Amino acid sequence: MKKLEVLVIGAGIGGLSAAIALSRKGHGVTAIERDPSWSVYGVGIIQQSNVIRAMDQLGVLDSFLDAACGFDAVEIFTPDGTKVARVPTPRLVEGRPANVGIGRRALQKVLGDSAKALGTELRLGVTAEAIEDDGTKVHVTFSDGATGSYDVVIGADGVYSQTRALVLPEAERPEFTGQAVWRYNFPRAEGLDALQVYNGPTGVGLVPMSAEVMYMYVTTPEPDNPRYPKDGIAAAMRAKVANCSPQIRELGEQITDDDGVVYRPLEGMLIRGAWSKGRVGLLGDAVHATTPHLGQGAGMAIEDAIVLAEELERADDVEAALQAYRDRRFERCRYIVESSLAICHGQLGKGPAVDNHKATAEMFAVVAQPI
């Protein structure tokens, strides 16, 4: 396809990945982000083997790995702290780690620096207030009063996507799962060379992020979807791990900084119909928001970006390209959303308990397949 002018709405992980992938194909990219400070909370994120491969495809692997901590296995523990399995994870890029833990701010910097170096125009504190597709161009009115016309618009603006609301108002909406996730950074434990997953009604994971730092995530039942005030939230998180294994309880005593706690209710969503309308498409959490139990939310968004750029290059028609992108991505994303939600429901007693050893091994086999 000829070189296009593309607007990407949302400058998070998915949006920046799209900006990079599209720019490398020669398209002109403008990215807008509603947050004027472009802030990211300061805990970490797991990026697994398929993301290492995707970062290689995006051309940012060296800078990504320089900012991350690699590991090649997942260790599974019972609720009492007994290790029952160490699952080797496949390396998909020769000579590189299978997985990494990385700080979210560090990841944003890697992707943002690359997108801008490739020519992406990044505009902060701006939203798209109106989107009008006339069949040949998409005309956008921005919150700052500016207007623009584009060949393609991509909504990468998250689970509460304003773009989705504008172009697919009847589509599925996110639903609260009954569970939430807590995150906190710690000094890295001696000997931690894998993602450690602790099973139980309260799920816990320990993730290395650097030689000095790891983070803990904790998934807890929150049936009434409470909102925890910042003052005292560290004590609230400590209480959530008070009945976990001895290792986790000991770490929990270090949770003392209210500002260091990141709390988020978990919501899920999968749009089973169209992911686009005309020349406007969606990616990432805007179409397939997943719980974090398989660690693949960001990975699916990054893969979306790569496939989208490939299909826009391959097709002669924007609408056909957006349909082909959705057709390539749907089953893989459906698997992740539904499998992650099954683990969540098992922890909540809403469904059968899921064996994390088997679920993790199966997930790695699925995402090792080409995108």
Summary of the structure (lengths in Angstrom):
residues: 371
radius of gyration: 20.3
end to end distance: 20.6
largest distance: 61.9
contacts: 1306
relative contact order: 0.17
helix: 36%
strand: 27%
